[in-house]
Amino acid sequence: MNAIPLQEIETELNKGKPYPMGVTWTEKGINFAVSVPKNANCSILFYNKQETVPFGKVQIPEQFRVGNVYTLLLDKSFKKYDYNYEVNGKVVQDPYAVQIIGKEKWGIYKENKDIKCRLNKSTFDWEGDKPLEIPYDKCIIYSLHPRGFTKHNSSKVKKRGTWKGILEKLPYIKELGINVIELMPSYEFCEIIKEEIPIYTKSEIFEEDKSKINFWGYGSGYYFAPKTSYCNSNNPIDDFKTLIKEVHKNGIEVLMEMYFDEKLNPNIIIDCLRFWHLEYHVDGFHIYGGSVPDQVILSDPLLTKAKLIVPYVNDWIMIEKCDEKFRNISECNEDFAYVSRKLLKSDEEQLENFSSKIRRNPSDKAIINYITSHNGFTLMDLVSYDVKHNEENGESNKDGNDYNYSWNCGVEGPSRKKAVKNLRLSQRKNAMLMLFLSQGVPFLLAGDEIGNTQKGNNNAYCQDNEIGWINWKGQETDAQMLEFIKKLISFRKRHPIFHQAKELKIRDYKSCGYPDISYHGSKAWYPDMTYYKRHFGIMYCGQYVKKEDGSEDNFFYVAYNLYWTEMKFDLPNLPSNMKWYIAIDSSQTQEDGIYHEGEEPLLEQQKFLRVSARTIVVLIGK
């Protein structure tokens, strides 16, 4: 491609600094630093803000090159222009650009020549804001899609599908008990997948275009720029900072999901994470893909207070960080989800694995537990479908995971049968009890609390429509489940024995007569993890922890019965001045099944407990 025949802009040229990369503002002017291939030449193209064609360019002299980095210092008069780079005659955007112009409308494909970078020096007033640094053991994570969260008409927000829409839903999120929001990709990714596909996917925008839409946002992008189509103004930088600041004011952290292409320069990945943490006060990152070894990211001295979530963490990495007072590293993978789903649907040979996963909580790294995530069935679909139904994706139902470990409760898809609906409700409650009574950090998929469904689609990556959006009508139609999860989150927060900063030991190291946690079978103190068993009990001794008021936590006994028939549990004895009370019963379908504190009914028979089929019961000793 030949270079654009543009007039050279006459201006004073000064060698700039090769680091930091991108554009930086200095007292002497505007510093440009860009990496280019070996032996390539480089110019900066300048545009008037209302124009899409450059009016001139500045050739960066070869002597201003340091290694493969071209650097140039220009006077501040250039701040009124937009810019791109021209490398060997090809128009390219700055990979460090903080704002992209030309992608303001969602779903409109733009060629490189129609996109430009903006010189934006933010003067945002943070009003003293800073990252919250909530300890992992106190976190409740809520995963949402910035567009899909409020795009549905039923969301009843004014700014649907935007960051402001999220702010309009903030009272709901706070009332739910959430203190960490995880945003799916919010940087400037390309939402159009230009591929040859057999049929097109249904979409709000694409009705005749054979391009697929990258609704989730996983893919390469402009990693330093907020997604313009998620904002409501011409200043996405301040819009996103406003989101962070307002969420922080409500005591809620913000994590960003970052998907890095495997071919991406590792230096960009490190710079990107530092940038969002320092410039935007983002509290942490859930990192996917990328070519940077975990130990490089996890040991970065500028990110020691940022939450860093990766699929797996090698133990030898943690040895080097064991003296850290703030546990910022965590591991998030499907291990907990798979064993929980299998036990939920009464598969055999799951008890030993589940009993280990529910307790797992190393002191040097946190464990993020989830039952469902965007990559798979929603909670409602997990109990409504045996198999995936991804036909709308246009890939002949061949995409998505074939192994979901789901059970439809007897009917594939929606059902009006009362028995099926009640069973599905109980199973969803069971799943949430497994999650929120685990020692790891609970990760809740937005919409699961109100019965959101994707109609059996377990890979809705291209569904920018009612399949991929949350239907908020569930606030009324599934009000019992919503209330159950609100109370369950509150229950977890009140009782620190369920969310310790380190792993429970299964030992009586206080010599109080009870271990901190103990396992039981049909007979108290005799756990039976035989492969065909599907029921067991766990007792927690609250004497090992203190509640917020300084008092000891309670005793708890959690009876898990995932059999299809009623089971009897002999109960361990409490200290002589205590009795067992019923705190939670997942089999209740007329009410939410969680009793208010102080109103728990006394268990009539203190020696044993009969638990209905596919039910979890929580007893409190007091």
N, C-alpha and C positions, 0 to 999 in steps of 0.2 A: 504494500500500500504506500502510495506517495504521501509525503508530508503535506499538511494543509498549507496552501499558499497564502499565508497571512503576513501582514506587515509587522516587522519587529517593532516593539514598543521601546521608545527611547527612554531610558531611565538609568540611574546609577546602579551598577551591579557590585554587590559585595558578597564575599564568601561568608556563608552562614555556618551554623553548627550542625554536624551530622547526627546529633542526638540531642533531645528526643526526636523520633521520627514524626512525620506529619507536619502540621502547621503549628507553630508556637508564636506567641506574642511577646515581644521583648521591648525594652525601652528604646532600642535603636530602630525597631521596625518589625516586620513580619518575617519569620524564619521558615523556609521551606526545606524539608529533607525527605527524599524519596529514594528507595532502593530500585535499581534498574538492572537488567541483565548485563553481563559482561560485554564490553565493546559497544554498548548501545548509546545513542545520543538522546538528550532529553530537553524538552522545552515546557514552559508553563503557558497554557492557553487561558486567556482571560475573556470573560463574558460580562456584558451588562446584565443586571439582575432580571430584567424582563425578557431577555433574549436567549435563544437556544443555539445561536451560532456565535462562535468567538469573534471578537473584533480585532484581536492582536495576540501576539505571543512574545515571550521572553526566552531566548535560548540560554540555557545554563552552560557557562564555559566549562570546558574539559578540566581546566585547572581547579575548578571548584568541586571536583569529584574526590571523595575519600573512600577508597575501596570500591564498592558498588553503589555507594550512596552519593547522589547529586544533592548539593546544598546551595541555597541562595538566600540572601537577606535583602528584602525590598523595603522601601519606605512605607509608612502607614497609609499613604494615599490609595494603596491598592485594596484596602479593606472594603471598599464599596463595590467590588467586583466578585463574581463567582469564578471558579477555576476548574480546570482539568489538567492532566499531563498529556504530552505527546511524546511517546517513546518509539523511536524509529518509524515515525510517521503514523503510528496508531494512537487513537484517542483512548486514554485509560483514566479511570478515577483513582484518586488517592486512597490507598487501602486504609489509611488512618483518618479519612475524612470524618468530621464530627456531625455533618449534616449533608444529606443528599437531596438534590432538587430534581424533580421530574417524576417522583414516585408518590405523589400526594394522594392519588386515587388508587384504592385497592383494586387489584385484579387487572390492571392495564399493563401490558408488556411494553417495555421500552428498550430500545437498543442503546449501546454504550454512548453513541453519539448524541442521544437525546437526554442524557443524564449529566449532571454537573455537580460539583462540590461547592459548598458555601463556606465562606470565611465567617465564622460565628464566634465572637468573643463574648461568652455568657457573663452577665453581671448579676446572676440570680442571687436573691437574698435568702440564705438558708435559715436565717433566724436562730442561729445556734444549733441547728440540727447536726446529728452525727449518728453513725451506726449504733444500734441498740445493744448488741452483744448479749443477747438472751442465751443462757446456757442451754445446751441441747436437751438436758433432762427436763426442761420446762417448756419445750417447744411442741406446738401442734401445727403441723404444716398443711397448707391448703393449696393444692395445685390447680391452676386455672389457665385457660387460654384467653389472652387479652381481648380478642375479638369475639370468640364464641361464648364467653361468659355472659355478655349482655346483648348479643346481637338479636336474639329472639324477641318478637313483639311482647311476649309475656314478661320480659324483664322490667318493663314499665319505667325505664330510665330515659332521660331526655337525649343523652348522647350514646346511643347504642353502638356497641362494638369498639369502644375507645377506652383510653385510660380514664377519662372523666366518667365514663360509665361505671368503671370499677370503683371510683370514689363515691359515686351515688349509691353503690351497694355496700359501702364500708360499714354502715350501722348494722346491716345484716351479718356481715362477716364477723364483726366484733361480738355481736350477740351470740353467735354460734360458739364462740370461745376460741377462735383462731388467733394465734399470735405470730404466725409466719405465713406469708403468701409466697408461693413459688410461681413465677411467670414463665410460661412457655416463650420461645424466642421472641424478643421484643426489639432486637436490632434490625437494621434494614436488610432483610433477606429478600430474595426474589420469589414471589408467590406464584409465578407462572412456570410450569414445567413443560418445556417445548420438546415433546416426544411424539413419535408415531404410536398411537394406541388404537385398538380396535373400535372402541366407542368412547364417547365423552361422558364425563361424570356430570350429574345434575348439579347446578350451582346457581346462586342468586344472579351471577353475572354471565356465566358462560352457558348459553343455551345452544349455540351452533358452532362454537370454537372447539376444535379437537385438542386443544391444549388442556392439560390437567392443571389443577390448582394445588399448590403446596400450602395447604391450610395450616399445618402444624408449624412450618417454618424451618424444619431441619434441612440444612444445606448451607452452601457458602453464602456470604453476604458482605455487607459493609459493617464490620464488627464494632466500629466505634460510633456509629450513628443510630439514634433511636428511630424506630419505624414510623415514618411520617404519616402513613395512612391510619395509624392508631391514635393520632392526636386530632385536636379540633381547631388548631390555629396554624399559622405559618412559622411557629417556633416550637418544633418538637422537643428541642433541648430543655426549654423551660417547662414545657408540659410534663415531660417525664420526671424532671426534678420536683415539680409540684406534687406529682403522684407519690414519690418517695417521701417527701417531707410530710404530707398530710397523713400518709399511712403510719409513719413514725410517730406523729402526734397522738395517734390512737394506740400506741404501744405495740405495734405490729411491724415485724421485719419484712424485708423484701429480698427474695432470692431470684436470680435470673438463671434460666436454663441457657447454656451456651453450647451450641453444636459446632465443633471445629472440623473443617474438612481435613482429611488425612494428609493432603498435599500442602497444607498451609504452612508458611514459614513459622517455626516454633517461637521465634522472637515476637511475632505478632500476637501469639496466644498469650504469652506472659504480659506483654504491654497492654493487651486488651483487658485482662482481668484486673490489673492494677488501675487502669483508667476508670473503669466503672466503679470500682470500690472507692477510689480517692475523689474522683470528680463528681460522681452521682450518689455517693453514700450508700451504694448497694451493699447489703449485709452479707452477701455470699453468692455462691454459684453452684449449680448442678451441671457438671461438665460431662459432655458426650464427645466421642470421637477424638480427633486431634493427634498430633504427632509428637507431643511433648511428654517425656516420661513422667509418671506421677510424682516421682521424688523431686523433680524440678519444681513443679507447681506447689506441692505440699510443703516444701521447705523454703518457699519464697519469703524473705523476711518482711516484705511489705504486706503480706497477706495472712499474717499469723493471727489476726483478729477477724478475718473474714471466714465465714463458713464455706468449706470446700467439700462438695459431695461428689464422689466418684464411685464407679461400680464395685471395685475391689481395692483394698489397701494391703500391700505387703507388710508383714509384721516387722521386717527389718527396717522399713522406713520409720515405723513408729518408735523404734528403739532410740533413734536420734532425736525424737520429739517428746520423749517421755517426761521431761522436766517442765513441759509447758503447763502453766496454770489454767489457761483457757483452751478447752478441748475444741478445736476448730475443724478437725478432719472427721469425715463420716463416710460410711460405706452404704450404698443403696443398690440392691440387686433383687432378683426375683425369688431368692431362696425362701424367705418368709412367706411370700405370697403363694408359692406353689404348694408348700406343705400345709398351709392353712386351708387352701381351697380343697385339697385332697381330703383332709380330715372333715371339712365342712360337708362334703358330699358322701361321707362315710366310707372312704377308701380304707382298706386295711393297711397295717404296717406303717402307721403315721405317728403314733403317740410318742415314741422315743425322740424322734426328730423334732416334733412340735414342742415337746416339753423343754428341749434344749433351746430352740429358737425363741421361745417366749421369754426366756431368762437372759438371753445373750445381750451383754451390755458392757464391753470392755472399758476400762477406765481411760485408756489412751486414745480411743476413737469411738465415735457414736455409731449406732446402727439405725438406719432409717428403715422402718417396716411399713409395708403397704399390702393391701389385699387387691386393690385395683389401681390402675394408672391409665393415662391416655392411650398407652400401647396395649390394648386388649379390651375385654368387655368392661362395661360399667358394672357397678354392683347390682343393679336391677337386672341387667342382661346376664350376669353370672348365675343368677337363680332362675332365669327364664329361657335359656337356650342351651342345648347340648352341643351344638355346632355353630360355627361362624356363618354369617350371611352377608358376604361382602360383594354381592353382585353389582351393587351400585358403583363400585370402584372401577368397573370396566375391565377387570382382569380375570373374568370367568371364575370368580371366587377362589382363585389360586393364591392370592396374597394373604398376608396375615398369618398368625400362628395357628396351627391345627390342634395344638395341645393347650386347651384353656382350663382343663380340670373344673369344668362347670357342670351343673345339673339343673335341668329345667323344671324340676318338681312335678313331673308327670305330663306336662303339656308344653310343646314347643311354641314359644312366643307368647303374646298376650292371652290372658284367660279371664273369663268372667266367673269361673267356678270359685265359690267362697273358700272351699278347702284348699285349693291351689294358691289363692291369694294370701290366705293366712299362713300357709307353710312358707311361702316366699318371704313374707314379712318376718317371720321368726328366723329364717335362715339369714336374712340380711342383718338382723339384730345379732345373731350369733357371730357373723363375720366381723361386725364392729366391736363386739366384746373381745374377740381374739386379738384384734388390732390394738384397742385402747387399754387393754390389761397387760399388754406385752411391755417389757422393760425398755425396748427400743423407742425411737422417736416415731410417733404415728404420722402417717402421710395420707391425707384424705383427698380423694379426687373430687373436685368441685361438681356438684350435682348429685353425688351419691346420697346425700342426706335428704334429697327430695325425689328420689326414684327416677332420676334422669335415665333415659334409654337411647341407645343408638340403633335400635331395631335389629340387634344381633350383629352389627358391624363391629369387628374387633380391630379394625385398622382404618379408622376414619381420617386418614392423613389428607385426603383430597375432598372432604365433604364440607364445603363452606355453605351449609344449608341446615335444615332442621335436624338432620342426622348428627351433625357436628356441633350444633349449638345447644346450650342448656335451655330446656323448657321449664320455665319458672311456675307453671301451673301446678307443679308438684308441691308447692308450698301449701296449697289447699288440699289437693287429692292425696298427698302422702304426708299429711301434717303429723301423724303419729310418729313416723320415722324421724322427721325433723326434730320433734321434741325429744325423742329418745337419744339422738346424737348430741343435742345440746346438753342434756342432763348427764350423759356419759362423759363428755369432755369435762364438765364441771366436777363430776365424781373423781375423775383421774387427777385433776388439779388439786382437789382437797386432800387427797391421800397419797403422800410422797412414797409410800411403800411400793407403789406401782411405777414409779419413774425415778429411780435412783441414779446418781452420777457414776456409780460403779456397779459391777455385777454382784448380785446376791450370791452368797457362798454355800448355801445348803448346810450350814454349820451353826451350832449353838456357841458362837464365839463370845457371847456376853454372859454365858452360864446362867441364863434366865429360865432354862427348862425347855426352850423351844428354839429350833433353828430359824434363821431369817426367812427361809422358804423351805417347804417340804412337800413331797409328792405322796399321793395316796391312791389306792385302788378301791375296790368294793369294801375292803377292810381298811380301816384307818392305819396309817403308817406302813402299809404294805403296797407300794406301787406295783402295778402289773402292766408292763409295757409289751406283753406278748403280741405278736404280729396281728392276731385277729381281734384284739381288744379295740374298742372305740370309745371308752370312757375312762376318766381318771379325775382326781381332785388335786388342787394345789392349796396349801395353807400358807398365809403370809403372817408373820409376826410383826406387828407395828412397834414393838418395843425397841426396835433397832433404828428407828428414824423419828424425827421430830416434825410436827406440822408447823405451819406458819405462826401459830400462837404459842409455840414452844412446848406444847403437850405431845405425848407419845401418840403415834398413829394407832389405829385399831387392829384387831385381828381380823383376817378375812379367810374365807374358804370358798374357792371357786370350783364348782362341780361342772365338768364338761361331759355331757352325754350326747354323743353324735350317733348313737344307735337309733334304729327305727322303732325301738320299743322302750318302755319305761325301765329305768335302772335304779337300784337302791345303793346308797352310799352310807356306810358307817362313818360317823363324824368323830374327829379327834376331840378330846376333852379340852375345854378352855380353863383358864385359872378359875378358882372356886367362886369368885364374885362376879363372873361373867356368864352371859347366855348368848345363843345364836339368834340373830334376827335376819329376815329376808330383805336384802337391799335391792337385788335385781333378779328378774325372772323373764327370760326371753320368750317364753311360751305364751305370755299374755298378749292377746291381740285386740282386746277391747280397750285397753289402756296401754301406755308406752312401756310399762313394766319396770320402771325405775322409781323407787319410793323416795320422797323428800327426806332430807336428813332429819332425824328425830321422829319420823313417822313410820319407820320400818316395822312391820308386824313381827311379833315374836314367833319363832318356829315352835309349833306345838310339841313336836317330838324332838328332844335335844340329842338323842342318841344316834339318830339316822335321818337321812333325807331321801325322799323319793323324787326323782327328776324325770319329767316327761320326755318322750322321744324327741330327739333333735333339739335339745334345750340346754342352755347354760344358765346356772343359778349362782348368784353371788350372795354369800352370807356374811354378815358383819357381826363380830363379837364385841359385846360391850356390857 
